[in-house]
Amino acid sequence: MKTEKEQTTGLREEKQYQKPAIEIIEMELEQPVLAGSTPPDMPGGDW
């Protein structure tokens, strides 16, 4: 699990290096999974 500081740094690096969209999507999916809930824009959650 990343700390808040690491997540903030990661976001800063994304803007610098322009990661591929798939990596950004994976990072966005990773956070709600770590929080133990499903994202509100994805009903169901079981993939």
C-alpha positions in Angstrom: 0.0 0.0 0.0 1.2 3.5 -0.8 1.2 6.4 1.6 -0.6 9.6 0.7 2.7 11.2 0.0 3.7 8.5 -2.5 0.4 8.8 -4.3 0.8 12.6 -4.5 4.3 12.2 -5.9 3.0 9.6 -8.4 0.4 12.0 -9.7 3.0 14.7 -10.2 5.2 12.2 -12.1 2.3 11.2 -14.3 1.9 14.8 -15.6 5.7 15.0 -16.3 6.1 11.7 -18.1 2.6 11.2 -19.6 2.0 7.6 -18.8 0.0 5.4 -21.2 -3.8 5.7 -20.5 -4.0 2.0 -19.4 -1.5 2.6 -16.5 -3.4 5.7 -15.3 -6.7 3.6 -15.4 -5.0 0.8 -13.4 -3.8 3.3 -10.8 -7.4 4.7 -10.5 -8.8 1.2 -10.1 -6.2 0.3 -7.5 -7.2 3.0 -5.0 -10.8 2.0 -4.4 -9.7 -1.7 -4.2 -7.2 -0.8 -1.5 -10.0 1.2 0.3 -12.2 -1.9 0.3 -15.0 -0.4 -1.8 -16.0 -0.3 -5.5 -16.0 3.0 -7.4 -19.4 4.6 -7.7 -19.2 4.7 -11.5 -18.8 0.9 -11.6 -21.9 -0.9 -10.2 -21.4 -4.5 -9.4 -17.7 -4.5 -8.7 -17.2 -8.2 -9.4 -15.1 -8.5 -12.5 
